[in-house]
Amino acid sequence: MQSVRKGLREGSLSKDNYERLRCTACGVSLTTTDDPDEVYTRRVCPECGDQWKELR
């Protein structure tokens, strides 16, 4: 699992007009999974299941 910033730099993620994160492979907006025991928020693509972490 890589960071959201690294995913944006590599091109596996993009932002739409409203600054929402989208998976470039599927073209779908990412969902958010928030675990209170972790330092980061997990962003998941509902289509392909790829995951990225975003620091809070």
mmCIF file as gemmi writes it, N, C-alpha and C atoms, coordinates in Angstrom:
data_model
loop_
_atom_site.group_PDB
_atom_site.id
_atom_site.type_symbol
_atom_site.label_atom_id
_atom_site.label_alt_id
_atom_site.label_comp_id
_atom_site.label_asym_id
_atom_site.label_entity_id
_atom_site.label_seq_id
_atom_site.pdbx_PDB_ins_code
_atom_site.Cartn_x
_atom_site.Cartn_y
_atom_site.Cartn_z
_atom_site.occupancy
_atom_site.B_iso_or_equiv
_atom_site.pdbx_formal_charge
_atom_site.auth_seq_id
_atom_site.auth_asym_id
_atom_site.pdbx_PDB_model_num
ATOM 1 N N . MET Axp A 1 ? 0.861 -1.165 0 1 0 ? 1 A 1
ATOM 2 C CA . MET Axp A 1 ? 0 0 0 1 0 ? 1 A 1
ATOM 3 C C . MET Axp A 1 ? 0.909 1.23 0 1 0 ? 1 A 1
ATOM 4 N N . GLN Axp A 2 ? 0.703 2.111 -0.963 1 0 ? 2 A 1
ATOM 5 C CA . GLN Axp A 2 ? 1.505 3.315 -1.061 1 0 ? 2 A 1
ATOM 6 C C . GLN Axp A 2 ? 0.685 4.525 -0.639 1 0 ? 2 A 1
ATOM 7 N N . SER Axp A 3 ? 1.336 5.663 -0.511 1 0 ? 3 A 1
ATOM 8 C CA . SER Axp A 3 ? 0.644 6.865 -0.067 1 0 ? 3 A 1
ATOM 9 C C . SER Axp A 3 ? -0.133 7.5 -1.222 1 0 ? 3 A 1
ATOM 10 N N . VAL Axp A 4 ? -1.092 8.332 -0.872 1 0 ? 4 A 1
ATOM 11 C CA . VAL Axp A 4 ? -1.91 9.028 -1.857 1 0 ? 4 A 1
ATOM 12 C C . VAL Axp A 4 ? -1.035 9.98 -2.677 1 0 ? 4 A 1
ATOM 13 N N . ARG Axp A 5 ? -0.108 10.665 -2.03 1 0 ? 5 A 1
ATOM 14 C CA . ARG Axp A 5 ? 0.761 11.609 -2.736 1 0 ? 5 A 1
ATOM 15 C C . ARG Axp A 5 ? 1.624 10.896 -3.769 1 0 ? 5 A 1
ATOM 16 N N . LYS Axp A 6 ? 2.136 9.735 -3.409 1 0 ? 6 A 1
ATOM 17 C CA . LYS Axp A 6 ? 2.943 8.967 -4.353 1 0 ? 6 A 1
ATOM 18 C C . LYS Axp A 6 ? 2.079 8.464 -5.509 1 0 ? 6 A 1
ATOM 19 N N . GLY Axp A 7 ? 0.857 8.062 -5.229 1 0 ? 7 A 1
ATOM 20 C CA . GLY Axp A 7 ? -0.067 7.625 -6.269 1 0 ? 7 A 1
ATOM 21 C C . GLY Axp A 7 ? -0.407 8.745 -7.245 1 0 ? 7 A 1
ATOM 22 N N . LEU Axp A 8 ? -0.528 9.967 -6.735 1 0 ? 8 A 1
ATOM 23 C CA . LEU Axp A 8 ? -0.795 11.107 -7.607 1 0 ? 8 A 1
ATOM 24 C C . LEU Axp A 8 ? 0.418 11.405 -8.494 1 0 ? 8 A 1
ATOM 25 N N . ARG Axp A 9 ? 1.617 11.31 -7.921 1 0 ? 9 A 1
ATOM 26 C CA . ARG Axp A 9 ? 2.832 11.565 -8.705 1 0 ? 9 A 1
ATOM 27 C C . ARG Axp A 9 ? 3.033 10.519 -9.787 1 0 ? 9 A 1
ATOM 28 N N . GLU Axp A 10 ? 2.765 9.25 -9.475 1 0 ? 10 A 1
ATOM 29 C CA . GLU Axp A 10 ? 2.984 8.161 -10.428 1 0 ? 10 A 1
ATOM 30 C C . GLU Axp A 10 ? 1.88 8.064 -11.48 1 0 ? 10 A 1
ATOM 31 N N . GLY Axp A 11 ? 0.743 8.675 -11.216 1 0 ? 11 A 1
ATOM 32 C CA . GLY Axp A 11 ? -0.35 8.643 -12.183 1 0 ? 11 A 1
ATOM 33 C C . GLY Axp A 11 ? -1.382 7.565 -11.934 1 0 ? 11 A 1
ATOM 34 N N . SER Axp A 12 ? -1.283 6.823 -10.832 1 0 ? 12 A 1
ATOM 35 C CA . SER Axp A 12 ? -2.295 5.813 -10.545 1 0 ? 12 A 1
ATOM 36 C C . SER Axp A 12 ? -3.547 6.432 -9.916 1 0 ? 12 A 1
ATOM 37 N N . LEU Axp A 13 ? -3.436 7.682 -9.445 1 0 ? 13 A 1
ATOM 38 C CA . LEU Axp A 13 ? -4.57 8.441 -8.917 1 0 ? 13 A 1
ATOM 39 C C . LEU Axp A 13 ? -4.655 9.777 -9.641 1 0 ? 13 A 1
ATOM 40 N N . SER Axp A 14 ? -5.853 10.322 -9.689 1 0 ? 14 A 1
ATOM 41 C CA . SER Axp A 14 ? -6.05 11.657 -10.23 1 0 ? 14 A 1
ATOM 42 C C . SER Axp A 14 ? -7.141 12.342 -9.416 1 0 ? 14 A 1
ATOM 43 N N . LYS Axp A 15 ? -7.266 13.647 -9.603 1 0 ? 15 A 1
ATOM 44 C CA . LYS Axp A 15 ? -8.314 14.408 -8.93 1 0 ? 15 A 1
ATOM 45 C C . LYS Axp A 15 ? -9.276 14.938 -9.988 1 0 ? 15 A 1
ATOM 46 N N . ASP Axp A 16 ? -10.567 14.955 -9.633 1 0 ? 16 A 1
ATOM 47 C CA . ASP Axp A 16 ? -11.555 15.498 -10.565 1 0 ? 16 A 1
ATOM 48 C C . ASP Axp A 16 ? -11.749 16.993 -10.295 1 0 ? 16 A 1
ATOM 49 N N . ASN Axp A 17 ? -12.755 17.585 -10.892 1 0 ? 17 A 1
ATOM 50 C CA . ASN Axp A 17 ? -12.994 19.029 -10.761 1 0 ? 17 A 1
ATOM 51 C C . ASN Axp A 17 ? -13.289 19.455 -9.329 1 0 ? 17 A 1
ATOM 52 N N . TYR Axp A 18 ? -13.814 18.54 -8.529 1 0 ? 18 A 1
ATOM 53 C CA . TYR Axp A 18 ? -14.162 18.851 -7.14 1 0 ? 18 A 1
ATOM 54 C C . TYR Axp A 18 ? -13.119 18.344 -6.156 1 0 ? 18 A 1
ATOM 55 N N . GLU Axp A 19 ? -11.889 18.049 -6.643 1 0 ? 19 A 1
ATOM 56 C CA . GLU Axp A 19 ? -10.757 17.603 -5.829 1 0 ? 19 A 1
ATOM 57 C C . GLU Axp A 19 ? -10.992 16.231 -5.18 1 0 ? 19 A 1
ATOM 58 N N . ARG Axp A 20 ? -11.899 15.415 -5.733 1 0 ? 20 A 1
ATOM 59 C CA . ARG Axp A 20 ? -12.089 14.051 -5.238 1 0 ? 20 A 1
ATOM 60 C C . ARG Axp A 20 ? -11.065 13.154 -5.904 1 0 ? 20 A 1
ATOM 61 N N . LEU Axp A 21 ? -10.541 12.194 -5.143 1 0 ? 21 A 1
ATOM 62 C CA . LEU Axp A 21 ? -9.551 11.256 -5.676 1 0 ? 21 A 1
ATOM 63 C C . LEU Axp A 21 ? -10.238 10.188 -6.505 1 0 ? 21 A 1
ATOM 64 N N . ARG Axp A 22 ? -9.637 9.867 -7.663 1 0 ? 22 A 1
ATOM 65 C CA . ARG Axp A 22 ? -10.175 8.85 -8.56 1 0 ? 22 A 1
ATOM 66 C C . ARG Axp A 22 ? -9.059 7.891 -8.943 1 0 ? 22 A 1
ATOM 67 N N . CYS Axp A 23 ? -9.39 6.621 -9.074 1 0 ? 23 A 1
ATOM 68 C CA . CYS Axp A 23 ? -8.469 5.602 -9.574 1 0 ? 23 A 1
ATOM 69 C C . CYS Axp A 23 ? -8.403 5.774 -11.095 1 0 ? 23 A 1
ATOM 70 N N . THR Axp A 24 ? -7.206 5.941 -11.651 1 0 ? 24 A 1
ATOM 71 C CA . THR Axp A 24 ? -7.099 6.16 -13.092 1 0 ? 24 A 1
ATOM 72 C C . THR Axp A 24 ? -7.339 4.878 -13.877 1 0 ? 24 A 1
ATOM 73 N N . ALA Axp A 25 ? -7.1 3.725 -13.295 1 0 ? 25 A 1
ATOM 74 C CA . ALA Axp A 25 ? -7.325 2.458 -13.992 1 0 ? 25 A 1
ATOM 75 C C . ALA Axp A 25 ? -8.818 2.19 -14.186 1 0 ? 25 A 1
ATOM 76 N N . CYS Axp A 26 ? -9.636 2.52 -13.193 1 0 ? 26 A 1
ATOM 77 C CA . CYS Axp A 26 ? -11.071 2.234 -13.24 1 0 ? 26 A 1
ATOM 78 C C . CYS Axp A 26 ? -11.914 3.47 -13.532 1 0 ? 26 A 1
ATOM 79 N N . GLY Axp A 27 ? -11.421 4.653 -13.165 1 0 ? 27 A 1
ATOM 80 C CA . GLY Axp A 27 ? -12.189 5.879 -13.338 1 0 ? 27 A 1
ATOM 81 C C . GLY Axp A 27 ? -13.26 6.069 -12.285 1 0 ? 27 A 1
ATOM 82 N N . VAL Axp A 28 ? -13.091 5.434 -11.122 1 0 ? 28 A 1
ATOM 83 C CA . VAL Axp A 28 ? -14.09 5.466 -10.054 1 0 ? 28 A 1
ATOM 84 C C . VAL Axp A 28 ? -13.538 6.251 -8.868 1 0 ? 28 A 1
ATOM 85 N N . SER Axp A 29 ? -14.397 7.003 -8.174 1 0 ? 29 A 1
ATOM 86 C CA . SER Axp A 29 ? -13.985 7.722 -6.974 1 0 ? 29 A 1
ATOM 87 C C . SER Axp A 29 ? -13.659 6.739 -5.858 1 0 ? 29 A 1
ATOM 88 N N . LEU Axp A 30 ? -12.673 7.095 -5.051 1 0 ? 30 A 1
ATOM 89 C CA . LEU Axp A 30 ? -12.243 6.219 -3.961 1 0 ? 30 A 1
ATOM 90 C C . LEU Axp A 30 ? -13.156 6.355 -2.755 1 0 ? 30 A 1
ATOM 91 N N . THR Axp A 31 ? -13.28 5.266 -2.006 1 0 ? 31 A 1
ATOM 92 C CA . THR Axp A 31 ? -14.009 5.288 -0.74 1 0 ? 31 A 1
ATOM 93 C C . THR Axp A 31 ? -13.005 5.413 0.391 1 0 ? 31 A 1
ATOM 94 N N . THR Axp A 32 ? -13.475 5.804 1.557 1 0 ? 32 A 1
ATOM 95 C CA . THR Axp A 32 ? -12.606 6.031 2.707 1 0 ? 32 A 1
ATOM 96 C C . THR Axp A 32 ? -12.931 5.036 3.807 1 0 ? 32 A 1
ATOM 97 N N . THR Axp A 33 ? -11.887 4.427 4.358 1 0 ? 33 A 1
ATOM 98 C CA . THR Axp A 33 ? -12.017 3.557 5.511 1 0 ? 33 A 1
ATOM 99 C C . THR Axp A 33 ? -11.176 4.15 6.628 1 0 ? 33 A 1
ATOM 100 N N . ASP Axp A 34 ? -11.791 4.473 7.751 1 0 ? 34 A 1
ATOM 101 C CA . ASP Axp A 34 ? -11.097 5.131 8.846 1 0 ? 34 A 1
ATOM 102 C C . ASP Axp A 34 ? -11.051 4.202 10.051 1 0 ? 34 A 1
ATOM 103 N N . ASP Axp A 35 ? -9.847 3.756 10.418 1 0 ? 35 A 1
ATOM 104 C CA . ASP Axp A 35 ? -9.646 2.923 11.588 1 0 ? 35 A 1
ATOM 105 C C . ASP Axp A 35 ? -9.045 3.801 12.681 1 0 ? 35 A 1
ATOM 106 N N . PRO Axp A 36 ? -9.698 3.941 13.84 1 0 ? 36 A 1
ATOM 107 C CA . PRO Axp A 36 ? -9.178 4.836 14.883 1 0 ? 36 A 1
ATOM 108 C C . PRO Axp A 36 ? -7.836 4.391 15.461 1 0 ? 36 A 1
ATOM 109 N N . ASP Axp A 37 ? -7.455 3.137 15.28 1 0 ? 37 A 1
ATOM 110 C CA . ASP Axp A 37 ? -6.184 2.655 15.819 1 0 ? 37 A 1
ATOM 111 C C . ASP Axp A 37 ? -4.998 2.956 14.906 1 0 ? 37 A 1
ATOM 112 N N . GLU Axp A 38 ? -5.253 3.404 13.685 1 0 ? 38 A 1
ATOM 113 C CA . GLU Axp A 38 ? -4.175 3.69 12.744 1 0 ? 38 A 1
ATOM 114 C C . GLU Axp A 38 ? -3.973 5.194 12.61 1 0 ? 38 A 1
ATOM 115 N N . VAL Axp A 39 ? -2.773 5.586 12.195 1 0 ? 39 A 1
ATOM 116 C CA . VAL Axp A 39 ? -2.423 6.992 12.051 1 0 ? 39 A 1
ATOM 117 C C . VAL Axp A 39 ? -2.921 7.554 10.728 1 0 ? 39 A 1
ATOM 118 N N . TYR Axp A 40 ? -3.25 6.694 9.794 1 0 ? 40 A 1
ATOM 119 C CA . TYR Axp A 40 ? -3.639 7.133 8.46 1 0 ? 40 A 1
ATOM 120 C C . TYR Axp A 40 ? -5.05 6.659 8.114 1 0 ? 40 A 1
ATOM 121 N N . THR Axp A 41 ? -5.618 7.303 7.1 1 0 ? 41 A 1
ATOM 122 C CA . THR Axp A 41 ? -6.91 6.926 6.542 1 0 ? 41 A 1
ATOM 123 C C . THR Axp A 41 ? -6.664 6.083 5.302 1 0 ? 41 A 1
ATOM 124 N N . ARG Axp A 42 ? -7.37 4.991 5.174 1 0 ? 42 A 1
ATOM 125 C CA . ARG Axp A 42 ? -7.2 4.093 4.031 1 0 ? 42 A 1
ATOM 126 C C . ARG Axp A 42 ? -8.19 4.477 2.939 1 0 ? 42 A 1
ATOM 127 N N . ARG Axp A 43 ? -7.672 4.743 1.732 1 0 ? 43 A 1
ATOM 128 C CA . ARG Axp A 43 ? -8.495 5.065 0.57 1 0 ? 43 A 1
ATOM 129 C C . ARG Axp A 43 ? -8.518 3.842 -0.339 1 0 ? 43 A 1
ATOM 130 N N . VAL Axp A 44 ? -9.704 3.37 -0.719 1 0 ? 44 A 1
ATOM 131 C CA . VAL Axp A 44 ? -9.856 2.11 -1.446 1 0 ? 44 A 1
ATOM 132 C C . VAL Axp A 44 ? -10.671 2.338 -2.716 1 0 ? 44 A 1
ATOM 133 N N . CYS Axp A 45 ? -10.226 1.715 -3.81 1 0 ? 45 A 1
ATOM 134 C CA . CYS Axp A 45 ? -10.992 1.726 -5.05 1 0 ? 45 A 1
ATOM 135 C C . CYS Axp A 45 ? -12.013 0.591 -4.971 1 0 ? 45 A 1
ATOM 136 N N . PRO Axp A 46 ? -13.315 0.884 -5.091 1 0 ? 46 A 1
ATOM 137 C CA . PRO Axp A 46 ? -14.317 -0.171 -4.981 1 0 ? 46 A 1
ATOM 138 C C . PRO Axp A 46 ? -14.31 -1.153 -6.15 1 0 ? 46 A 1
ATOM 139 N N . GLU Axp A 47 ? -13.784 -0.771 -7.303 1 0 ? 47 A 1
ATOM 140 C CA . GLU Axp A 47 ? -13.762 -1.652 -8.475 1 0 ? 47 A 1
ATOM 141 C C . GLU Axp A 47 ? -12.614 -2.652 -8.417 1 0 ? 47 A 1
ATOM 142 N N . CYS Axp A 48 ? -11.374 -2.163 -8.326 1 0 ? 48 A 1
ATOM 143 C CA . CYS Axp A 48 ? -10.208 -3.054 -8.417 1 0 ? 48 A 1
ATOM 144 C C . CYS Axp A 48 ? -9.636 -3.443 -7.058 1 0 ? 48 A 1
ATOM 145 N N . GLY Axp A 49 ? -10.005 -2.73 -5.984 1 0 ? 49 A 1
ATOM 146 C CA . GLY Axp A 49 ? -9.548 -3.082 -4.653 1 0 ? 49 A 1
ATOM 147 C C . GLY Axp A 49 ? -8.185 -2.528 -4.285 1 0 ? 49 A 1
ATOM 148 N N . ASP Axp A 50 ? -7.564 -1.702 -5.14 1 0 ? 50 A 1
ATOM 149 C CA . ASP Axp A 50 ? -6.286 -1.079 -4.791 1 0 ? 50 A 1
ATOM 150 C C . ASP Axp A 50 ? -6.475 -0.147 -3.607 1 0 ? 50 A 1
ATOM 151 N N . GLN Axp A 51 ? -5.422 -0.014 -2.786 1 0 ? 51 A 1
ATOM 152 C CA . GLN Axp A 51 ? -5.509 0.788 -1.579 1 0 ? 51 A 1
ATOM 153 C C . GLN Axp A 51 ? -4.353 1.767 -1.491 1 0 ? 51 A 1
ATOM 154 N N . TRP Axp A 52 ? -4.644 2.954 -0.931 1 0 ? 52 A 1
ATOM 155 C CA . TRP Axp A 52 ? -3.646 3.969 -0.679 1 0 ? 52 A 1
ATOM 156 C C . TRP Axp A 52 ? -3.878 4.491 0.727 1 0 ? 52 A 1
ATOM 157 N N . LYS Axp A 53 ? -2.804 4.99 1.356 1 0 ? 53 A 1
ATOM 158 C CA . LYS Axp A 53 ? -2.951 5.551 2.702 1 0 ? 53 A 1
ATOM 159 C C . LYS Axp A 53 ? -2.74 7.063 2.646 1 0 ? 53 A 1
ATOM 160 N N . GLU Axp A 54 ? -3.508 7.752 3.472 1 0 ? 54 A 1
ATOM 161 C CA . GLU Axp A 54 ? -3.465 9.212 3.535 1 0 ? 54 A 1
ATOM 162 C C . GLU Axp A 54 ? -3.317 9.608 4.998 1 0 ? 54 A 1
ATOM 163 N N . LEU Axp A 55 ? -2.214 10.299 5.312 1 0 ? 55 A 1
ATOM 164 C CA . LEU Axp A 55 ? -1.99 10.729 6.689 1 0 ? 55 A 1
ATOM 165 C C . LEU Axp A 55 ? -3.01 11.77 7.099 1 0 ? 55 A 1
ATOM 166 N N . ARG Axp A 56 ? -3.421 11.69 8.348 1 0 ? 56 A 1
ATOM 167 C CA . ARG Axp A 56 ? -4.432 12.638 8.865 1 0 ? 56 A 1
ATOM 168 C C . ARG Axp A 56 ? -3.792 13.897 9.305 1 0 ? 56 A 1
